[in-house]
Amino acid sequence: MLRLENAIIRNGPFNVTANLAIESGHRIAVIGPSGAGKSTLIEGIAGFLPVTQGRILWRDQDMTTAAPGKRPVAMLFQDGNLFPHLTIAENVGLGLRPDLRLNGEQKARVSDALARVDLEGKEARKPAELSGGQQSRAALARVLVQARPLLLLDEPFAALGPALKHAMLDLVTELSAETGATVLMVSHDPADARRITDQIILVDEGVALAPQETGPLLDNPPAALRAYLGGTG
């Protein structure tokens, strides 16, 4: 279980407060208006932003002050963060060792991860030689190879067309089901939430609310969410 106990996450002059718990193995959408604090919430969980009050715990272990690399977290950013001068295999290998001095077992894990996302045979290519969808798959492979129990997604597929985005969301669902990972996904699209998540955390004006079931919340949204969603639901 992931717990945020009266946590305040600071992002410059802006704070997000959260007092909530997430059961392991769930896929959670983080939804709310632009600027409400969605990315701040998950970046605080990942350790990229400081917690100035309260605690963040994973399986009852306090990770509030742990460095990002010491947390049980893998994060996929909006731009994928692929390095253009490295091959796809090297980009994925960074998930295991920043110096890329991989042993045989680690190289095999990289190959397995690339095969799992349908990039087998493309290990030696550079990111510019891949399509947008393939680049997203490579970024997902780097997350996959880390085998962390918490997967945080900050709209990594927002730039893809509908068909590619749906394929990537379905792949996330499939991989998280196989590994049992807990997924938090920032999204502006309620259709994405309906497609792959079973719960939603609504973030509004710097407050992250406790998870609620996806279908009922989107079918009967509170005022803040209804104003944000407009006619979509």
Backbone as CSV, one residue per row, in Angstrom:
resi,resn,N_x,N_y,N_z,CA_x,CA_y,CA_z,C_x,C_y,C_z
1,MET,0.835,-1.201,0.000,0.000,0.000,0.000,0.874,1.256,0.000
2,LEU,0.450,2.245,-0.785,1.088,3.556,-0.795,0.227,4.492,0.048
3,ARG,0.872,5.160,0.992,0.141,6.092,1.859,0.823,7.454,1.875
4,LEU,0.026,8.479,1.741,0.477,9.844,1.958,-0.253,10.353,3.190
5,GLU,0.492,10.580,4.253,-0.092,10.949,5.541,0.101,12.440,5.778
6,ASN,-0.984,13.196,5.582,-0.952,14.648,5.795,0.264,15.276,5.120
7,ALA,0.535,14.822,3.890,1.735,15.251,3.177,1.494,16.590,2.482
8,ILE,2.505,17.444,2.533,2.524,18.686,1.762,3.744,18.628,0.855
9,ILE,3.510,18.661,-0.452,4.575,18.595,-1.459,4.764,19.998,-2.031
10,ARG,6.007,20.484,-1.996,6.281,21.843,-2.451,6.862,21.852,-3.854
11,ASN,6.300,22.709,-4.702,6.806,22.919,-6.059,6.958,24.431,-6.244
12,GLY,8.119,24.965,-5.868,8.301,26.405,-5.868,7.356,27.047,-4.871
13,PRO,6.576,28.033,-5.308,5.629,28.680,-4.391,4.318,27.916,-4.226
14,PHE,4.191,26.807,-4.944,2.931,26.053,-4.978,3.043,24.796,-4.127
15,ASN,1.980,24.470,-3.385,1.947,23.262,-2.565,0.772,22.375,-2.961
16,VAL,0.977,21.065,-2.835,-0.110,20.092,-2.944,-0.204,19.338,-1.627
17,THR,-1.387,19.240,-1.103,-1.614,18.475,0.128,-2.332,17.176,-0.214
18,ALA,-1.960,16.114,0.503,-2.563,14.804,0.242,-2.589,13.991,1.522
19,ASN,-3.739,13.404,1.783,-3.897,12.486,2.906,-4.740,11.323,2.387
20,LEU,-4.065,10.306,1.847,-4.785,9.259,1.132,-3.982,7.957,1.140
21,ALA,-4.652,6.880,0.749,-4.011,5.571,0.663,-4.429,4.890,-0.634
22,ILE,-3.488,4.164,-1.234,-3.723,3.440,-2.489,-3.338,1.983,-2.272
23,GLU,-4.267,1.084,-2.473,-3.985,-0.336,-2.337,-3.072,-0.811,-3.462
24,SER,-2.180,-1.715,-3.144,-1.234,-2.225,-4.135,-1.978,-2.892,-5.290
25,GLY,-1.427,-2.723,-6.491,-1.963,-3.391,-7.665,-3.028,-2.635,-8.410
26,HIS,-3.462,-1.487,-7.881,-4.479,-0.706,-8.577,-3.847,0.162,-9.668
27,ARG,-4.652,0.502,-10.651,-4.279,1.488,-11.659,-5.134,2.731,-11.423
28,ILE,-4.465,3.842,-11.146,-5.138,5.053,-10.694,-4.890,6.168,-11.700
29,ALA,-5.948,6.852,-12.120,-5.807,8.071,-12.906,-5.747,9.260,-11.961
30,VAL,-4.849,10.190,-12.264,-4.753,11.447,-11.510,-5.282,12.538,-12.430
31,ILE,-6.450,13.078,-12.080,-7.192,13.971,-12.968,-7.490,15.275,-12.235
32,GLY,-7.533,16.357,-12.993,-7.906,17.656,-12.443,-7.564,18.748,-13.420
33,PRO,-7.983,19.966,-13.131,-7.703,21.092,-14.038,-6.213,21.341,-14.198
34,SER,-5.842,21.998,-15.285,-4.451,22.384,-15.485,-4.006,23.281,-14.337
35,GLY,-2.810,23.003,-13.816,-2.286,23.790,-12.711,-2.790,23.386,-11.348
36,ALA,-3.617,22.333,-11.283,-4.178,21.929,-9.989,-3.168,21.224,-9.099
37,GLY,-2.117,20.612,-9.726,-1.103,19.946,-8.928,-0.927,18.467,-9.215
38,LYS,-1.398,18.003,-10.375,-1.319,16.574,-10.691,0.135,16.109,-10.797
39,SER,0.915,16.810,-11.621,2.325,16.425,-11.778,3.100,16.632,-10.483
40,THR,2.766,17.678,-9.753,3.422,17.905,-8.457,3.210,16.715,-7.540
41,LEU,2.016,16.164,-7.528,1.724,15.014,-6.673,2.621,13.834,-7.007
42,ILE,2.689,13.451,-8.272,3.464,12.249,-8.577,4.968,12.510,-8.515
43,GLU,5.394,13.751,-8.797,6.817,14.055,-8.664,7.240,14.060,-7.200
44,GLY,6.326,14.403,-6.306,6.617,14.277,-4.881,6.735,12.829,-4.457
45,ILE,5.854,11.977,-4.980,5.936,10.549,-4.681,7.242,9.962,-5.207
46,ALA,7.669,10.443,-6.384,8.905,9.939,-6.990,10.156,10.464,-6.302
47,GLY,10.021,11.549,-5.539,11.176,12.099,-4.841,11.829,13.262,-5.551
48,PHE,11.210,13.751,-6.617,11.782,14.876,-7.355,11.398,16.223,-6.751
49,LEU,10.397,16.234,-5.881,9.990,17.442,-5.181,9.946,17.147,-3.683
50,PRO,10.247,18.145,-2.835,10.337,17.898,-1.396,8.969,17.826,-0.716
51,VAL,8.909,17.001,0.316,7.745,16.937,1.198,8.086,17.756,2.440
52,THR,7.361,18.840,2.648,7.686,19.747,3.744,6.933,19.430,5.024
53,GLN,5.946,18.558,4.912,5.186,18.139,6.091,4.581,16.776,5.814
54,GLY,4.415,15.975,6.852,3.800,14.665,6.694,4.777,13.623,6.159
55,ARG,4.219,12.490,5.704,5.059,11.360,5.285,4.487,10.693,4.044
56,ILE,5.385,10.026,3.304,5.001,9.132,2.213,5.556,7.759,2.548
57,LEU,4.691,6.752,2.575,5.103,5.407,2.940,4.710,4.419,1.857
58,TRP,5.584,3.437,1.635,5.287,2.320,0.751,5.474,1.037,1.550
59,ARG,4.395,0.271,1.652,4.411,-0.961,2.434,4.955,-0.709,3.842
60,ASP,4.470,0.378,4.428,4.796,0.801,5.801,6.235,1.253,5.989
61,GLN,6.985,1.384,4.897,8.347,1.911,4.985,8.346,3.386,4.586
62,ASP,8.876,4.233,5.471,8.888,5.673,5.235,9.916,6.004,4.153
63,MET,9.472,6.590,3.048,10.398,6.970,1.983,10.369,8.481,1.730
64,THR,9.888,9.234,2.731,9.681,10.670,2.566,10.937,11.398,2.124
65,THR,12.065,11.026,2.703,13.314,11.742,2.405,14.269,10.922,1.544
66,ALA,13.845,9.763,1.075,14.728,8.917,0.259,14.980,9.571,-1.100
67,ALA,16.190,9.382,-1.627,16.514,9.875,-2.961,15.669,9.137,-3.995
68,PRO,15.400,9.769,-5.143,14.559,9.119,-6.159,15.030,7.720,-6.532
69,GLY,16.339,7.529,-6.687,16.849,6.225,-7.079,16.723,5.159,-6.016
70,LYS,16.447,5.568,-4.780,16.299,4.625,-3.676,14.842,4.271,-3.402
71,ARG,13.950,4.819,-4.197,12.524,4.544,-3.998,12.072,3.412,-4.925
72,PRO,10.997,2.721,-4.554,10.502,1.616,-5.387,9.664,2.128,-6.558
73,VAL,10.174,3.154,-7.240,9.400,3.916,-8.216,10.115,3.944,-9.562
74,ALA,9.362,3.761,-10.624,9.825,4.042,-11.985,8.864,5.055,-12.579
75,MET,9.408,6.075,-13.245,8.565,7.154,-13.755,8.778,7.342,-15.239
76,LEU,7.671,7.507,-15.939,7.683,7.743,-17.381,7.158,9.144,-17.634
77,PHE,8.037,10.013,-18.166,7.692,11.412,-18.356,7.022,11.637,-19.705
78,GLN,6.533,12.857,-19.877,5.779,13.184,-21.079,6.620,13.052,-22.337
79,ASP,7.899,13.420,-22.271,8.721,13.372,-23.482,9.520,12.087,-23.624
80,GLY,9.370,11.170,-22.677,10.059,9.884,-22.763,11.506,9.915,-22.315
81,ASN,12.153,11.096,-22.413,13.530,11.266,-21.930,14.511,10.283,-22.566
82,LEU,14.373,10.035,-23.861,15.361,9.219,-24.564,16.527,10.103,-24.991
83,PHE,17.741,9.579,-24.839,18.928,10.327,-25.227,19.227,10.071,-26.707
84,PRO,19.280,11.129,-27.520,19.394,10.928,-28.973,20.710,10.317,-29.418
85,HIS,21.782,10.458,-28.627,23.092,9.941,-29.042,23.300,8.483,-28.652
86,LEU,22.346,7.912,-27.889,22.451,6.518,-27.459,21.534,5.631,-28.290
87,THR,21.916,4.373,-28.418,21.025,3.419,-29.075,19.828,3.131,-28.186
88,ILE,18.848,2.473,-28.766,17.662,2.116,-27.987,18.044,1.168,-26.848
89,ALA,18.911,0.204,-27.121,19.340,-0.714,-26.064,20.056,0.037,-24.950
90,GLU,20.872,1.017,-25.315,21.580,1.794,-24.298,20.607,2.652,-23.487
91,ASN,19.633,3.235,-24.159,18.625,4.014,-23.447,17.878,3.160,-22.427
92,VAL,17.538,1.949,-22.816,16.852,1.049,-21.889,17.805,0.618,-20.769
93,GLY,19.063,0.359,-21.125,20.047,-0.051,-20.134,20.275,0.969,-19.037
94,LEU,20.013,2.246,-19.326,20.146,3.277,-18.294,19.232,3.010,-17.105
95,GLY,18.159,2.288,-17.344,17.267,1.941,-16.243,17.897,0.996,-15.244
96,LEU,18.974,0.330,-15.657,19.676,-0.604,-14.777,20.962,-0.012,-14.215
97,ARG,21.737,0.651,-15.080,22.996,1.258,-14.634,23.260,2.533,-15.412
98,PRO,23.375,3.671,-14.732,23.644,4.925,-15.440,24.961,4.922,-16.206
99,ASP,25.924,4.082,-15.769,27.207,4.021,-16.494,27.195,3.015,-17.634
100,LEU,26.072,2.296,-17.785,25.868,1.330,-18.866,26.874,0.179,-18.850
101,ARG,27.497,-0.092,-17.723,28.390,-1.244,-17.602,27.569,-2.465,-17.183
102,LEU,26.832,-2.989,-18.149,25.900,-4.074,-17.860,26.588,-5.422,-17.948
103,ASN,26.226,-6.314,-17.029,26.713,-7.682,-17.122,25.795,-8.487,-18.046
104,GLY,26.105,-9.743,-18.221,25.334,-10.570,-19.147,23.873,-10.671,-18.773
105,GLU,23.601,-10.830,-17.478,22.215,-10.958,-17.033,21.445,-9.665,-17.290
106,GLN,22.096,-8.535,-17.058,21.431,-7.253,-17.288,21.181,-7.005,-18.769
107,LYS,22.134,-7.384,-19.620,21.923,-7.244,-21.063,20.756,-8.108,-21.527
108,ALA,20.623,-9.271,-20.928,19.501,-10.141,-21.276,18.175,-9.514,-20.857
109,ARG,18.164,-8.831,-19.711,16.951,-8.149,-19.254,16.560,-7.037,-20.213
110,VAL,17.554,-6.315,-20.725,17.275,-5.264,-21.704,16.666,-5.872,-22.962
111,SER,17.259,-6.948,-23.451,16.736,-7.601,-24.656,15.318,-8.111,-24.438
112,ASP,15.068,-8.695,-23.268,13.737,-9.207,-22.959,12.711,-8.074,-22.912
113,ALA,13.099,-6.949,-22.302,12.178,-5.818,-22.200,11.844,-5.258,-23.573
114,LEU,12.851,-5.153,-24.444,12.605,-4.643,-25.789,11.717,-5.598,-26.585
115,ALA,11.939,-6.882,-26.408,11.080,-7.851,-27.080,9.642,-7.749,-26.572
116,ARG,9.504,-7.485,-25.268,8.170,-7.422,-24.665,7.351,-6.261,-25.221
117,VAL,8.049,-5.188,-25.651,7.325,-4.044,-26.212,7.434,-3.999,-27.742
118,ASP,7.730,-5.151,-28.331,7.757,-5.311,-29.794,8.829,-4.467,-30.475
119,LEU,10.005,-4.352,-29.838,11.130,-3.653,-30.455,12.322,-4.585,-30.661
120,GLU,12.075,-5.871,-30.671,13.148,-6.832,-30.910,13.746,-6.589,-32.301
121,GLY,15.072,-6.572,-32.364,15.765,-6.320,-33.614,16.074,-4.856,-33.875
122,LYS,15.600,-3.991,-32.991,15.845,-2.555,-33.160,16.795,-2.021,-32.086
123,GLU,17.521,-2.920,-31.427,18.377,-2.519,-30.316,19.425,-1.481,-30.702
124,ALA,19.964,-1.558,-31.919,21.075,-0.696,-32.329,20.618,0.624,-32.938
125,ARG,19.335,0.837,-33.066,18.856,2.077,-33.679,18.893,3.228,-32.672
126,LYS,18.993,4.431,-33.189,18.907,5.647,-32.377,17.443,6.087,-32.326
127,PRO,17.063,6.867,-31.305,15.660,7.295,-31.205,15.120,7.957,-32.465
128,ALA,15.951,8.757,-33.164,15.480,9.458,-34.366,15.106,8.502,-35.485
129,GLU,15.572,7.267,-35.404,15.265,6.277,-36.430,13.970,5.534,-36.140
130,LEU,13.316,5.867,-35.043,12.074,5.201,-34.669,10.898,6.151,-34.820
131,SER,9.720,5.583,-34.993,8.501,6.384,-35.017,8.179,6.863,-33.595
132,GLY,7.219,7.763,-33.502,6.808,8.249,-32.185,6.300,7.130,-31.287
133,GLY,5.519,6.227,-31.864,5.021,5.106,-31.075,6.129,4.182,-30.618
134,GLN,7.110,3.957,-31.486,8.242,3.103,-31.104,9.092,3.770,-30.029
135,GLN,9.252,5.082,-30.102,9.983,5.780,-29.048,9.271,5.642,-27.708
136,SER,7.954,5.724,-27.721,7.190,5.539,-26.489,7.370,4.126,-25.945
137,ARG,7.426,3.147,-26.842,7.641,1.770,-26.408,9.036,1.596,-25.801
138,ALA,10.029,2.273,-26.379,11.388,2.195,-25.829,11.440,2.797,-24.438
139,ALA,10.765,3.938,-24.254,10.729,4.559,-22.929,10.021,3.650,-21.930
140,LEU,8.974,2.984,-22.383,8.272,2.051,-21.498,9.157,0.854,-21.165
141,ALA,9.967,0.402,-22.117,10.880,-0.714,-21.852,11.891,-0.343,-20.772
142,ARG,12.365,0.901,-20.787,13.305,1.328,-19.743,12.652,1.284,-18.369
143,VAL,11.388,1.646,-18.307,10.650,1.536,-17.051,10.467,0.063,-16.672
144,LEU,10.128,-0.752,-17.657,9.852,-2.167,-17.413,11.074,-2.887,-16.861
145,VAL,12.251,-2.578,-17.408,13.459,-3.297,-17.014,13.832,-3.020,-15.550
146,GLN,13.345,-1.905,-15.003,13.647,-1.577,-13.617,12.882,-2.452,-12.627
147,ALA,11.769,-3.004,-13.057,10.973,-3.929,-12.230,10.612,-3.314,-10.880
148,ARG,10.179,-2.056,-10.894,9.768,-1.382,-9.660,8.275,-1.600,-9.434
149,PRO,7.841,-1.680,-8.184,6.421,-1.959,-7.919,5.507,-0.749,-8.065
150,LEU,6.071,0.453,-8.192,5.284,1.669,-8.391,5.638,2.279,-9.744
151,LEU,4.664,2.425,-10.617,4.872,3.002,-11.944,4.086,4.300,-12.026
152,LEU,4.803,5.408,-12.265,4.191,6.730,-12.354,4.282,7.220,-13.790
153,LEU,3.151,7.620,-14.363,3.085,8.058,-15.748,2.603,9.500,-15.791
154,ASP,3.419,10.401,-16.330,3.026,11.805,-16.444,2.686,12.108,-17.899
155,GLU,1.526,11.672,-18.318,1.025,11.864,-19.685,2.047,11.513,-20.764
156,PRO,2.662,10.331,-20.687,3.729,10.031,-21.650,3.241,9.798,-23.064
157,PHE,1.940,9.561,-23.246,1.427,9.238,-24.578,0.545,10.345,-25.141
158,ALA,0.584,11.528,-24.523,-0.318,12.610,-24.918,-0.091,13.074,-26.354
159,ALA,1.152,12.961,-26.848,1.459,13.450,-28.192,1.132,12.439,-29.279
160,LEU,0.733,11.233,-28.907,0.446,10.202,-29.900,-0.980,10.338,-30.427
161,GLY,-1.194,9.844,-31.623,-2.540,9.794,-32.167,-3.402,8.809,-31.386
162,PRO,-4.730,8.873,-31.564,-5.625,8.041,-30.766,-5.319,6.545,-30.816
163,ALA,-5.086,5.996,-31.998,-4.857,4.560,-32.109,-3.570,4.146,-31.381
164,LEU,-2.487,4.915,-31.592,-1.225,4.600,-30.920,-1.347,4.776,-29.418
165,LYS,-2.029,5.830,-28.999,-2.197,6.049,-27.561,-2.969,4.903,-26.927
166,HIS,-4.024,4.456,-27.573,-4.794,3.340,-27.037,-3.936,2.077,-26.954
167,ALA,-3.110,1.850,-27.964,-2.243,0.673,-27.950,-1.258,0.737,-26.785
168,MET,-0.702,1.935,-26.518,0.238,2.082,-25.416,-0.456,1.924,-24.070
169,LEU,-1.651,2.488,-23.938,-2.403,2.328,-22.696,-2.729,0.862,-22.440
170,ASP,-3.107,0.155,-23.501,-3.412,-1.270,-23.351,-2.154,-2.053,-22.964
171,LEU,-1.000,-1.653,-23.498,0.251,-2.312,-23.142,0.589,-2.064,-21.679
172,VAL,0.377,-0.851,-21.200,0.591,-0.558,-19.777,-0.309,-1.445,-18.915
173,THR,-1.560,-1.577,-19.321,-2.488,-2.440,-18.582,-1.979,-3.877,-18.529
174,GLU,-1.558,-4.366,-19.672,-1.078,-5.744,-19.770,0.163,-5.965,-18.910
175,LEU,1.124,-5.045,-19.008,2.373,-5.207,-18.264,2.151,-5.068,-16.763
176,SER,1.317,-4.116,-16.359,1.079,-3.942,-14.927,0.319,-5.129,-14.342
177,ALA,-0.568,-5.726,-15.146,-1.270,-6.923,-14.680,-0.303,-8.086,-14.496
178,GLU,0.676,-8.198,-15.403,1.663,-9.270,-15.305,2.569,-9.102,-14.087
179,THR,2.958,-7.863,-13.811,3.937,-7.615,-12.745,3.304,-7.299,-11.401
180,GLY,2.011,-6.951,-11.408,1.365,-6.546,-10.165,1.705,-5.133,-9.739
181,ALA,2.277,-4.329,-10.643,2.682,-2.966,-10.300,1.467,-2.090,-10.014
182,THR,1.662,-1.154,-9.113,0.678,-0.105,-8.853,0.976,1.051,-9.795
183,VAL,-0.050,1.537,-10.500,0.142,2.548,-11.530,-0.609,3.819,-11.155
184,LEU,0.081,4.957,-11.216,-0.554,6.268,-11.130,-0.300,6.993,-12.441
185,MET,-1.362,7.401,-13.108,-1.252,7.992,-14.436,-1.931,9.363,-14.464
186,VAL,-1.122,10.414,-14.655,-1.690,11.736,-14.870,-2.358,11.766,-16.237
187,SER,-3.586,12.270,-16.289,-4.308,12.304,-17.554,-5.237,13.507,-17.597
188,HIS,-5.394,14.060,-18.805,-6.396,15.094,-19.046,-7.611,14.508,-19.763
189,ASP,-7.573,13.231,-20.074,-8.605,12.626,-20.915,-9.389,11.585,-20.111
190,PRO,-10.662,11.844,-19.815,-11.441,10.860,-19.056,-11.567,9.522,-19.774
191,ALA,-11.469,9.533,-21.110,-11.549,8.272,-21.851,-10.352,7.381,-21.515
192,ASP,-9.181,7.987,-21.310,-8.003,7.216,-20.909,-8.229,6.584,-19.546
193,ALA,-8.805,7.360,-18.636,-9.079,6.839,-17.295,-10.050,5.665,-17.362
194,ARG,-11.085,5.807,-18.161,-12.050,4.712,-18.288,-11.396,3.481,-18.921
195,ARG,-10.445,3.704,-19.807,-9.858,2.596,-20.553,-9.007,1.693,-19.664
196,ILE,-8.199,2.273,-18.777,-7.235,1.412,-18.075,-7.236,1.522,-16.561
197,THR,-7.971,2.466,-15.960,-7.871,2.611,-14.503,-9.145,2.159,-13.809
198,ASP,-8.976,1.739,-12.563,-10.144,1.364,-11.776,-10.488,2.410,-10.717
199,GLN,-9.570,3.359,-10.488,-9.821,4.422,-9.524,-9.248,5.739,-10.041
200,ILE,-9.742,6.827,-9.467,-9.289,8.177,-9.827,-8.963,8.952,-8.561
201,ILE,-7.830,9.663,-8.611,-7.524,10.686,-7.614,-7.810,12.028,-8.270
202,LEU,-8.752,12.756,-7.716,-9.063,14.097,-8.210,-8.174,15.094,-7.475
203,VAL,-7.466,15.916,-8.262,-6.637,16.978,-7.698,-7.262,18.309,-8.104
204,ASP,-7.553,19.145,-7.108,-8.193,20.423,-7.396,-7.659,21.478,-6.437
205,GLU,-7.116,22.557,-6.998,-6.612,23.698,-6.232,-5.620,23.258,-5.155
206,GLY,-4.718,22.356,-5.555,-3.652,21.953,-4.653,-4.029,20.922,-3.613
207,VAL,-5.163,20.275,-3.754,-5.589,19.235,-2.817,-5.847,17.943,-3.592
208,ALA,-5.164,16.871,-3.205,-5.375,15.558,-3.815,-6.333,14.769,-2.940
209,LEU,-7.464,14.386,-3.502,-8.488,13.683,-2.743,-8.251,12.179,-2.775
210,ALA,-8.864,11.475,-1.868,-8.715,10.019,-1.787,-9.262,9.360,-3.049
211,PRO,-8.695,8.206,-3.440,-9.155,7.526,-4.664,-10.636,7.159,-4.605
212,GLN,-11.287,7.296,-5.754,-12.673,6.867,-5.913,-12.778,6.011,-7.168
213,GLU,-13.786,5.162,-7.233,-13.943,4.281,-8.381,-14.166,5.104,-9.653
214,THR,-13.500,4.678,-10.722,-13.482,5.465,-11.959,-14.878,5.680,-12.541
215,GLY,-15.602,4.603,-12.784,-16.900,4.713,-13.445,-17.870,5.616,-12.711
216,PRO,-18.166,5.318,-11.445,-19.114,6.168,-10.714,-18.688,7.629,-10.625
217,LEU,-17.385,7.881,-10.450,-16.934,9.276,-10.336,-17.134,10.032,-11.642
218,LEU,-16.799,9.414,-12.775,-16.965,10.098,-14.056,-18.432,10.168,-14.483
219,ASP,-19.233,9.198,-14.052,-20.650,9.228,-14.388,-21.398,10.302,-13.606
220,ASN,-20.918,10.583,-12.393,-21.582,11.567,-11.535,-20.518,12.429,-10.865
221,PRO,-19.824,13.263,-11.641,-18.685,13.998,-11.103,-19.108,15.107,-10.151
222,PRO,-18.259,15.396,-9.141,-18.509,16.559,-8.292,-18.335,17.839,-9.090
223,ALA,-18.718,18.959,-8.500,-18.758,20.224,-9.232,-17.410,20.573,-9.847
224,ALA,-16.330,20.410,-9.083,-15.007,20.797,-9.588,-14.625,19.973,-10.814
225,LEU,-14.904,18.677,-10.775,-14.567,17.826,-11.890,-15.528,18.065,-13.060
226,ARG,-16.775,18.317,-12.766,-17.750,18.563,-13.832,-17.393,19.827,-14.607
227,ALA,-16.944,20.866,-13.906,-16.551,22.101,-14.559,-15.339,21.877,-15.453
228,TYR,-14.417,21.010,-15.011,-13.228,20.710,-15.794,-13.562,19.872,-17.025
229,LEU,-14.400,18.852,-16.849,-14.712,17.929,-17.936,-15.652,18.556,-18.964
230,GLY,-16.489,19.494,-18.538,-17.445,20.082,-19.452,-18.414,19.045,-19.929
231,GLY,-18.573,18.945,-21.239,-19.531,17.998,-21.783,-18.993,16.597,-21.934
232,THR,-17.650,16.368,-21.662,-17.109,15.025,-21.791,-17.335,14.285,-20.512
233,GLY,-17.485,12.999,-20.534,-17.738,12.331,-19.291,-17.422,10.907,-19.310
